[in-house]
């Protein structure tokens, strides 16, 4: 898996992410960083709470990118809390990759009988049952009548509007996701 962030004309991509044993204070990983598909450094975080450590592969490219990245602010809760470093970029991209994998694991495991909503921060699952049915109700069977289609459409839209959630089910009509 890979994930990218863009700073000016540079698209920085983290690839070859491997979670490694380390302390449980933060995500422990190794990965390679690329810009415009050219490798420029390797990243390692031991999980002890500090930023990722970087090993330079291409010094000229590393310095050009580093000089661009530090121009950008890190925004948290609508406030600037500092400037980006390449270590910050590596840590952030690694977390995004791991969080996305966790989200898709949840979707694959639970989407058959739950609606899955996610807003980048949290995931909600809604189990929908129909009157008189016992046990699990496969989601794809709920869309067979026009009335259920409209009911589910309203429920999904309300959940998406409340908290900027998106429905991530892959087993429902595409106009819902």
C-alpha positions in Angstrom: 0.0 0.0 0.0 1.0 3.6 -0.5 -0.2 7.0 0.4 0.8 10.5 -0.8 0.9 14.2 0.2 1.7 17.1 -2.1 3.9 20.0 -1.2 4.2 22.6 -4.0 5.3 20.7 -7.1 6.4 17.6 -5.1 4.2 14.6 -4.6 5.7 12.7 -1.7 4.7 9.0 -1.5 5.3 6.5 1.3 5.7 3.0 -0.1 6.8 -0.5 1.2 5.4 0.2 4.7 6.2 -2.6 7.2 5.0 -2.5 10.7 7.9 -3.6 13.0 8.2 -4.5 16.6 8.8 -1.5 18.8 7.5 0.4 21.7 3.7 0.9 21.8 3.9 4.7 22.3 3.4 5.3 18.5 3.3 3.4 15.2 6.6 1.4 14.7 7.4 1.1 11.0 9.9 1.1 8.2 9.2 2.5 4.7 10.6 4.2 1.7 9.8 7.8 0.7 9.5 8.8 -3.0 9.0 12.0 -4.8 7.6 11.9 -8.3 8.3 8.1 -8.2 12.0 8.6 -7.3 13.2 7.3 -3.9 15.0 9.8 -1.8 15.0 8.4 1.8 14.1 5.5 4.0 12.0 6.1 7.2 12.1 4.3 10.5 10.1 4.9 13.6 10.8 2.8 16.7 7.6 3.7 18.5 9.2 5.4 21.4 7.3 8.7 20.8 9.8 10.6 18.6 9.5 11.4 15.0 10.5 9.0 12.2 14.3 8.8 11.6 15.3 9.3 8.0 18.2 7.8 6.1 19.0 9.8 3.0 19.3 7.9 -0.3 19.4 10.9 -2.7 20.9 13.9 -0.9 20.2 16.5 -3.7 16.6 15.4 -4.0 16.2 15.2 -0.2 17.4 18.8 0.3 15.1 20.2 -2.4 12.1 18.5 -0.9 13.0 19.3 2.7 13.3 23.0 1.8 9.8 22.9 0.2 8.1 20.9 3.0 9.1 23.3 5.8 7.1 26.1 4.1 3.9 24.3 5.0 2.1 24.5 8.4 0.6 21.7 10.3 -3.0 22.5 11.2 -4.7 20.9 14.1 -8.1 22.0 15.3 -8.0 24.9 12.9 -4.7 26.2 14.5 -1.2 26.2 13.2 0.9 24.0 15.5 4.2 24.1 13.6 5.8 23.5 10.3 6.1 20.2 8.5 9.3 18.2 8.4 9.9 15.2 6.3 9.8 13.1 9.4 6.3 14.4 10.1 5.3 13.5 6.6 6.6 10.0 7.0 4.7 9.5 10.3 1.5 11.0 9.0 1.5 8.9 5.8 2.3 5.7 7.7 -0.6 6.3 10.1 -3.0 7.0 7.1 -1.9 3.7 5.5 -2.4 1.7 8.7 -5.8 3.4 9.5 -7.0 2.7 5.9 -6.1 -0.9 6.3 -8.0 -1.2 9.6 -11.0 0.5 8.0 -11.1 -1.9 5.0 -10.6 -4.9 7.4 -13.8 -3.7 9.2 -15.7 -3.2 6.0 -14.8 -6.7 4.7 -15.7 -8.3 8.0 -19.0 -6.4 8.7 -20.5 -5.0 5.6 -22.7 -8.1 4.7 -25.1 -7.2 7.5 -24.2 -3.6 8.6 -24.0 -0.2 7.1 -20.5 1.2 7.6 -20.0 4.9 8.0 -16.6 6.6 8.5 -15.6 10.3 8.7 -11.8 10.1 8.9 -11.8 10.0 12.7 -14.4 7.4 13.6 -16.3 4.4 12.2 -19.9 3.7 12.9 -21.8 0.5 12.0 -25.6 0.4 11.8 -27.3 -3.0 11.8 -30.6 -2.8 10.1 -33.3 -5.3 10.9 -36.7 -5.7 9.3 -39.8 -6.4 11.3 -40.4 -10.1 11.7 -37.0 -11.2 10.6 -34.7 -13.0 13.0 -30.9 -13.1 12.9 -28.7 -11.3 10.4 -30.3 -9.5 7.4 -28.0 -9.3 4.4 -27.7 -5.7 3.4 -28.1 -6.3 -0.4 -31.5 -7.9 0.2 -32.9 -4.7 1.7 -32.9 -2.8 -1.6 -35.4 -5.0 -3.4 -38.5 -2.8 -3.0 -38.9 0.9 -3.8 -40.2 1.8 -0.3 -37.2 0.1 1.3 -34.9 1.8 -1.2 -36.3 5.2 -0.2 -36.2 4.5 3.5 -32.6 3.3 3.3 -31.7 6.3 1.1 -33.0 8.7 3.7 -31.2 6.9 6.6 -27.9 6.8 4.7 -28.1 10.5 3.7 -28.9 11.6 7.3 -25.9 9.6 8.6 -23.7 11.1 6.0 -24.8 14.7 6.8 -24.4 14.2 10.6 -20.6 14.4 11.2 -19.5 14.4 7.5 -19.7 10.6 7.4 -19.4 8.6 4.2 -21.0 5.2 3.6 -18.2 2.7 2.7 -20.3 -0.4 1.9 -19.3 -2.0 -1.4 -22.4 -4.2 -1.5 -25.1 -1.5 -2.0 -26.1 0.6 -5.0 -23.4 3.0 -6.0 -25.6 6.1 -5.7 -25.5 5.6 -1.9 -21.7 5.7 -1.4 
